[in-house]
């Protein structure tokens, strides 16, 4: 054994103790080690085992064997059985890796000749075998979750791990029989009055998850009693999807980027929720789901709630970019709110304008949707022009009054 390896062996016990102390200090869920002597000793044994096997295998570049990987997996099972969260598990792996690299660097610096050759041999072993060990730890962790957690809770963990970019998502997806696609349409269902999450609703949502292979998670409840259901709707790669995808790092701006099946999936979820929902969606590849969630959430907050219907479709950035910008400019928002106040004095003018713009200003289709005669529709449009001084069918009318309607119906001006 060379001098670098000898130095690592000499420091192994102290380094293992330092690792356990770091867990206790930096990861709140490991605070119990200060009170549980048996668990602390067990954790110390694990740390020593890692270092001993590293020194036994790395000089000859030998791989971790099946027994080694099984032992590592058992550690994952032990931590999952103790209730360790996904976030804490990720921090454990990060701390362990950082400390091992630090120890190697410290041992190298203590050598007179720098130990460069031995360092290269160590690092050539450490990277691939570390990756195999982490994969085994994740597999053991997930095995316990699969045995102990209800299906919907496993799906929620998968959704959270995908949004956080956690590599454990691959194992979690296998556990719940969901294939991970190239891209997702991150879709937020904003519910003005969040439903009670009872067994019936959980069963309904769980059935949709299985049929559409779409992981979901409930978002935080708003202070006004509103809630949100976050759904990751899969978009598998194909010639059309690849051609229609936005450039890397650029949010989807065009309505035709929404896949054809997305409205049907959205309608299924809105029906299950049983109440009007404001739906925002944003498409992104797996590494960019967190940013897509932020966009979808902001879109849902300015979109008007809708019930499930043949015309229901999720809102994209292209649908509400004006409203998103207006929401951050109080001067403009106040002006639009004033126009909305004028329209509220008329007979169903806001509802009429909403239908008018949703039907692309087609008078016959709008009248049918409102169940009124076209002459009644014409009267209402004329009344809107009289109250606001803006013709709803003009370019200015489309730009201004459509924003007024969307802002008003979204609940932004309560």
C-alpha positions as CSV (number, residue, x, y, z in Angstrom):
1,X,0.0,0.0,0.0
2,X,1.4,3.4,-1.0
3,X,1.9,6.4,1.2
4,X,-1.4,8.1,0.3
5,X,-3.4,4.9,1.1
6,X,-1.4,4.5,4.3
7,X,-2.2,8.0,5.4
8,X,-5.9,7.4,4.7
9,X,-5.8,4.2,6.7
10,X,-4.2,6.0,9.6
11,X,-6.8,8.7,9.6
12,X,-9.8,6.4,8.9
13,X,-11.1,6.3,12.5
14,X,-10.9,10.1,13.0
15,X,-12.5,10.7,9.6
16,X,-15.4,8.4,10.3
17,X,-16.0,10.1,13.6
18,X,-15.9,13.5,11.9
19,X,-18.5,12.3,9.4
20,X,-20.9,11.2,12.1
21,X,-20.5,14.5,13.9
22,X,-21.1,16.4,10.7
23,X,-24.4,14.5,10.1
24,X,-25.5,15.4,13.7
25,X,-24.5,19.0,13.3
26,X,-25.7,19.8,9.7
27,X,-28.7,17.4,9.2
28,X,-31.5,18.1,11.7
29,X,-33.0,14.6,11.2
30,X,-29.8,13.1,12.5
31,X,-30.0,14.9,15.8
32,X,-31.2,11.7,17.5
33,X,-27.7,10.4,17.3
34,X,-26.8,12.5,20.3
35,X,-29.3,10.6,22.4
36,X,-29.2,7.1,20.8
37,X,-25.8,5.6,21.5
38,X,-26.6,2.4,19.6
39,X,-27.6,4.3,16.5
40,X,-24.5,6.4,16.7
41,X,-22.3,3.4,17.0
42,X,-24.1,1.8,14.0
43,X,-23.6,4.9,11.9
44,X,-19.9,5.0,12.9
45,X,-19.5,1.4,11.8
46,X,-21.0,2.2,8.4
47,X,-18.6,5.1,8.0
48,X,-15.6,2.9,8.9
49,X,-16.8,0.2,6.5
50,X,-16.9,2.6,3.6
51,X,-13.3,3.8,4.3
52,X,-12.0,0.3,4.8
53,X,-13.5,-1.0,1.6
54,X,-12.2,2.0,-0.3
55,X,-8.7,1.3,0.9
56,X,-9.0,-2.4,0.1
57,X,-10.4,-2.0,-3.5
58,X,-9.0,1.3,-4.9
59,X,-5.3,0.4,-5.1
60,X,-6.0,-2.4,-7.6
61,X,-9.0,-0.6,-9.1
62,X,-11.3,-3.5,-8.0
63,X,-15.1,-3.1,-8.2
64,X,-17.5,-3.2,-5.3
65,X,-18.9,-6.8,-5.3
66,X,-22.5,-8.0,-4.9
67,X,-22.1,-8.3,-1.1
68,X,-20.8,-4.7,-0.9
69,X,-23.7,-3.3,-2.9
70,X,-26.1,-5.4,-0.9
71,X,-24.7,-4.0,2.3
72,X,-25.0,-0.4,1.0
73,X,-28.6,-1.1,0.0
74,X,-29.3,-2.3,3.5
75,X,-28.1,1.1,4.8
76,X,-30.6,2.8,2.5
77,X,-33.3,0.4,3.8
78,X,-32.3,1.2,7.4
79,X,-32.6,5.0,6.9
80,X,-35.9,4.7,5.0
81,X,-37.2,2.5,7.8
82,X,-36.2,5.1,10.4
83,X,-38.3,7.7,8.5
84,X,-35.5,9.7,6.8
85,X,-36.9,12.2,4.3
86,X,-35.8,12.4,0.7
87,X,-34.2,15.8,1.4
88,X,-32.2,14.4,4.3
89,X,-31.2,11.4,2.3
90,X,-29.9,13.6,-0.4
91,X,-28.0,15.7,2.1
92,X,-26.5,12.5,3.6
93,X,-25.1,11.5,0.2
94,X,-23.8,15.0,-0.4
95,X,-22.1,15.2,2.9
96,X,-20.5,11.7,2.6
97,X,-19.2,12.4,-0.8
98,X,-17.8,15.9,0.1
99,X,-16.1,14.5,3.2
100,X,-14.5,11.6,1.3
101,X,-13.1,14.0,-1.3
102,X,-11.8,16.2,1.5
103,X,-10.1,13.4,3.2
104,X,-8.4,12.3,0.0
105,X,-7.2,15.9,-0.6
106,X,-5.9,16.3,3.0
107,X,-4.0,13.0,2.8
108,X,-2.5,14.0,-0.6
109,X,-1.3,17.4,0.8
110,X,0.4,15.6,3.7
111,X,2.7,13.7,1.3
112,X,6.1,15.1,0.4
113,X,5.9,14.1,-3.2
114,X,2.2,15.1,-3.4
115,X,1.1,11.4,-4.1
116,X,-0.1,12.4,-7.6
117,X,0.0,8.9,-9.1
118,X,-1.8,7.4,-6.1
119,X,-4.3,10.2,-6.2
120,X,-5.1,9.5,-9.8
121,X,-5.6,5.8,-9.1
122,X,-7.9,6.7,-6.1
123,X,-10.0,9.1,-8.2
124,X,-10.2,6.7,-11.1
125,X,-11.8,4.2,-8.6
126,X,-13.8,6.6,-6.5
127,X,-16.0,8.2,-9.2
128,X,-17.5,5.0,-10.9
129,X,-17.7,3.0,-7.7
130,X,-19.2,5.9,-5.8
131,X,-21.9,6.1,-8.4
132,X,-22.7,2.4,-8.1
133,X,-22.8,2.7,-4.3
134,X,-25.2,5.6,-4.4
135,X,-27.4,3.8,-6.8
136,X,-27.6,0.8,-4.4
137,X,-28.3,3.1,-1.5
138,X,-31.2,4.6,-3.4
139,X,-32.6,1.2,-4.4
140,X,-32.6,0.1,-0.8
141,X,-34.2,3.3,0.3
142,X,-37.0,2.9,-2.3
143,X,-37.7,-0.7,-1.4
144,X,-38.8,0.3,2.0
145,X,-40.9,3.2,0.8
146,X,-42.6,0.8,-1.6
147,X,-43.5,-1.6,1.2
148,X,-44.6,0.9,3.7
149,X,-46.2,3.9,1.9
150,X,-49.6,4.1,0.1
151,X,-49.5,4.4,-3.6
152,X,-50.5,8.1,-3.6
153,X,-47.8,9.0,-1.2
154,X,-45.2,7.2,-3.3
155,X,-46.4,9.2,-6.3
156,X,-46.1,12.5,-4.4
157,X,-42.5,11.6,-3.5
158,X,-41.8,10.9,-7.2
159,X,-43.3,14.2,-8.2
160,X,-41.3,16.1,-5.6
161,X,-38.1,14.4,-6.6
162,X,-38.7,15.2,-10.3
163,X,-39.3,18.8,-9.5
164,X,-36.2,18.9,-7.3
165,X,-34.0,17.1,-9.9
166,X,-33.3,14.3,-7.4
167,X,-31.8,11.2,-9.1
168,X,-33.8,8.9,-6.9
169,X,-36.8,9.7,-9.2
170,X,-35.7,6.9,-11.5
171,X,-36.1,4.3,-8.7
172,X,-39.3,5.9,-7.4
173,X,-40.8,5.8,-11.0
174,X,-40.0,2.1,-11.3
175,X,-41.6,1.5,-7.9
176,X,-44.9,3.0,-9.0
177,X,-44.7,1.7,-12.6
178,X,-44.4,5.1,-14.3
179,X,-42.0,5.5,-17.3
180,X,-40.1,8.8,-17.3
181,X,-40.5,10.7,-20.6
182,X,-38.2,13.2,-22.2
183,X,-40.4,16.2,-21.3
184,X,-43.3,17.0,-19.1
185,X,-46.1,19.5,-19.4
186,X,-46.0,20.9,-15.8
187,X,-49.6,21.7,-15.2
188,X,-51.0,23.6,-12.1
189,X,-54.7,23.4,-11.3
190,X,-55.5,26.4,-9.1
191,X,-58.7,25.8,-7.2
192,X,-60.3,28.9,-5.6
193,X,-61.8,26.8,-2.8
194,X,-59.6,23.8,-2.2
195,X,-61.6,20.6,-1.7
196,X,-61.3,18.4,1.3
197,X,-58.8,15.7,0.3
198,X,-60.9,12.7,1.3
199,X,-60.5,9.0,0.4
200,X,-62.9,9.4,-2.6
201,X,-60.9,12.3,-4.1
202,X,-57.6,10.5,-3.5
203,X,-58.9,7.4,-5.3
204,X,-60.1,9.5,-8.2
205,X,-56.8,11.3,-8.5
206,X,-54.9,8.0,-8.1
207,X,-56.9,6.4,-10.9
208,X,-56.0,9.3,-13.2
209,X,-52.3,9.0,-12.2
210,X,-52.3,5.3,-13.3
211,X,-54.3,5.8,-16.5
212,X,-52.3,8.9,-17.7
213,X,-49.0,8.0,-16.0
214,X,-49.0,11.6,-14.7
215,X,-47.4,12.1,-11.3
216,X,-49.2,14.6,-9.0
217,X,-48.7,16.4,-5.7
218,X,-50.8,18.9,-3.8
219,X,-49.3,22.3,-3.5
220,X,-49.4,24.6,-0.4
221,X,-52.8,25.9,0.6
222,X,-53.2,29.7,0.0
223,X,-54.2,32.1,2.8
224,X,-57.5,32.7,1.0
225,X,-58.4,29.0,1.1
226,X,-57.3,28.3,-2.4
227,X,-55.2,25.3,-3.3
228,X,-53.4,23.8,-6.2
229,X,-52.8,20.4,-7.7
230,X,-49.5,20.1,-9.5
231,X,-49.6,17.5,-12.3
232,X,-46.7,16.3,-14.5
233,X,-48.2,15.2,-17.8
234,X,-45.8,13.1,-19.8
235,X,-44.7,14.1,-23.4
236,X,-42.7,11.3,-25.0
237,X,-40.3,12.2,-27.7
238,X,-41.3,11.7,-31.3
239,X,-40.7,13.5,-34.7
240,X,-43.6,16.0,-34.1
241,X,-42.7,16.6,-30.5
242,X,-39.0,17.2,-31.3
243,X,-39.8,19.6,-34.1
244,X,-42.3,21.6,-32.0
245,X,-40.1,21.8,-28.8
246,X,-38.8,25.2,-27.8
247,X,-35.1,25.8,-27.8
248,X,-33.2,24.7,-24.7
249,X,-33.8,27.2,-21.8
250,X,-36.6,29.0,-23.6
251,X,-40.1,28.7,-22.1
252,X,-42.9,27.5,-24.4
253,X,-44.5,30.6,-26.0
254,X,-46.8,29.2,-28.7
255,X,-50.2,27.6,-28.1
256,X,-49.5,24.9,-30.7
257,X,-46.7,23.6,-28.5
258,X,-49.4,22.1,-26.3
259,X,-49.8,18.4,-27.3
260,X,-53.1,17.3,-28.7
261,X,-54.0,15.0,-25.8
262,X,-53.2,17.6,-23.1
263,X,-56.7,19.1,-23.0
264,X,-58.3,15.7,-22.5
265,X,-56.0,15.0,-19.6
266,X,-56.8,18.4,-18.1
267,X,-60.5,17.8,-18.4
268,X,-60.2,14.5,-16.6
269,X,-58.5,16.2,-13.6
270,X,-60.9,19.1,-13.5
271,X,-63.8,16.7,-13.4
272,X,-62.2,14.7,-10.6
273,X,-61.7,18.0,-8.6
274,X,-65.4,18.7,-9.2
275,X,-65.1,22.5,-9.3
276,X,-63.9,25.3,-11.6
277,X,-60.1,25.4,-11.9
278,X,-57.6,27.9,-13.3
279,X,-55.1,25.8,-15.3
280,X,-51.6,26.9,-16.3
281,X,-49.1,24.7,-18.1
282,X,-45.5,25.0,-19.2
283,X,-43.5,22.4,-21.1
284,X,-39.9,21.6,-20.2
285,X,-37.3,18.7,-20.3
286,X,-36.7,16.8,-17.0
287,X,-33.7,19.0,-15.8
288,X,-35.9,22.2,-16.1
289,X,-39.1,21.2,-14.4
290,X,-38.6,23.5,-11.4
291,X,-38.5,26.6,-13.7
292,X,-41.5,25.2,-15.6
293,X,-43.5,24.8,-12.3
294,X,-42.8,28.5,-11.5
295,X,-44.1,29.5,-14.9
296,X,-47.2,27.3,-14.7
297,X,-48.0,28.5,-11.2
298,X,-47.8,32.1,-12.3
299,X,-49.9,31.4,-15.3
300,X,-52.6,29.7,-13.2
301,X,-52.8,32.7,-10.9
302,X,-53.8,35.1,-13.7
303,X,-56.0,32.6,-15.6
304,X,-59.7,32.5,-15.1
305,X,-61.2,29.4,-13.5
306,X,-63.2,27.1,-15.9
307,X,-65.3,24.0,-15.5
308,X,-64.7,20.9,-17.5
309,X,-66.1,21.4,-21.0
310,X,-65.5,20.6,-24.6
311,X,-63.6,23.9,-25.0
312,X,-61.5,23.6,-21.8
313,X,-57.8,23.8,-22.4
314,X,-54.9,24.7,-20.2
315,X,-53.5,28.3,-20.4
316,X,-49.9,28.7,-21.7
317,X,-47.7,31.7,-21.5
318,X,-48.9,32.8,-24.9
319,X,-52.5,33.0,-23.6
320,X,-51.9,35.3,-20.6
321,X,-48.6,37.1,-21.2
322,X,-50.4,40.4,-21.2
323,X,-52.1,39.6,-17.8
324,X,-48.8,38.5,-16.3
325,X,-47.2,41.8,-17.3
326,X,-50.1,43.8,-16.1
327,X,-50.2,42.2,-12.7
328,X,-46.8,43.7,-12.0
329,X,-47.8,47.3,-13.1
330,X,-50.2,48.7,-10.6
331,X,-50.9,51.8,-12.7
332,X,-52.1,49.7,-15.7
333,X,-53.9,47.2,-13.5
334,X,-55.9,49.9,-11.7
335,X,-57.0,51.3,-15.1
336,X,-58.2,47.9,-16.2
337,X,-60.0,47.5,-12.9
338,X,-61.8,50.8,-13.5
339,X,-63.0,49.6,-16.9
340,X,-64.2,46.3,-15.3
341,X,-66.2,48.4,-12.8
342,X,-68.0,50.1,-15.7
343,X,-68.8,46.8,-17.4
344,X,-70.3,45.4,-14.2
345,X,-73.1,47.9,-14.4
346,X,-74.3,46.3,-17.6
347,X,-76.3,43.1,-18.2
348,X,-73.9,40.2,-18.1
349,X,-71.3,42.2,-20.0
350,X,-68.2,40.5,-18.6
351,X,-69.6,37.1,-19.2
352,X,-70.6,38.1,-22.7
353,X,-67.1,39.5,-23.5
354,X,-65.5,36.4,-22.1
355,X,-67.5,34.2,-24.4
356,X,-67.0,36.6,-27.3
357,X,-63.2,36.4,-27.1
358,X,-63.1,32.7,-26.3
359,X,-65.1,32.0,-29.5
360,X,-62.7,34.2,-31.6
361,X,-65.4,37.0,-31.9
362,X,-67.7,34.7,-34.0
363,X,-71.1,36.2,-33.3
364,X,-73.1,33.0,-34.0
365,X,-70.9,30.7,-31.9
366,X,-70.9,33.3,-29.1
367,X,-74.7,33.7,-29.1
368,X,-75.1,29.9,-29.0
369,X,-72.7,29.5,-26.1
370,X,-74.6,32.2,-24.2
371,X,-78.0,30.8,-25.3
372,X,-79.1,34.2,-26.5
373,X,-80.2,35.7,-29.9
374,X,-77.5,37.4,-32.0
375,X,-79.5,40.7,-31.6
376,X,-79.1,40.3,-27.8
377,X,-75.4,39.8,-28.3
378,X,-75.1,42.8,-30.5
379,X,-76.9,44.9,-27.9
380,X,-74.5,43.8,-25.2
381,X,-71.4,44.5,-27.3
382,X,-72.8,47.9,-28.1
383,X,-73.5,48.6,-24.4
384,X,-69.9,47.6,-23.6
385,X,-68.7,50.1,-26.1
386,X,-70.9,52.9,-24.7
387,X,-69.7,52.2,-21.1
388,X,-66.0,52.0,-21.8
389,X,-65.6,54.0,-25.0
390,X,-63.9,51.0,-26.6
391,X,-65.3,48.8,-29.4
392,X,-65.0,45.2,-28.3
393,X,-64.4,44.1,-32.0
394,X,-61.6,46.6,-32.7
395,X,-57.9,45.9,-32.3
396,X,-57.9,48.1,-29.2
397,X,-60.9,46.3,-27.8
398,X,-59.3,42.9,-28.2
399,X,-56.1,44.1,-26.5
400,X,-57.8,46.0,-23.7
401,X,-61.1,44.3,-22.9
402,X,-59.8,40.7,-23.2
403,X,-57.3,41.6,-20.5
404,X,-60.0,43.3,-18.4
405,X,-62.1,40.1,-18.6
406,X,-59.3,37.7,-17.8
407,X,-58.1,39.8,-14.8
408,X,-61.6,40.1,-13.4
409,X,-62.5,36.4,-13.8
410,X,-59.2,35.3,-12.3
411,X,-60.2,36.7,-9.0
412,X,-57.3,39.1,-8.9
413,X,-59.5,42.1,-7.9
414,X,-61.4,40.6,-4.9
